[in-house]
């Protein structure tokens, strides 16, 4: 388990310093934060659909 954590430990600042050009830095930034944004969007979508379903179920019982 510790080996996996060591492999995943990536220092973005070092990669940005050693970047061949500005496009690499942009790609690094997008690749770092895009998964986080996608997961937040997915969590919101699941929350919204669960909330909508809860309201629909409550209205159908009445």
Steps between C-alpha positions, in 0.01 A plus 500: 500500500782741582661430164181602323488827695862576412433440133197730505683783676560745215650843547329724246730796565806299399329384183400858415860622553636230270230552236626531144250776416186677620266250338634225723422710806145558379454129438643423841258741664200361310601141565539569870174678566268353236438173690409700811255715305343192338456330838340812649265520200408133537434543872273798430314305230441209736386739774263681264342179366461355851337822619268507200407134554431564869264788415325289234453208741364734767248649253387155381421385856260787560 
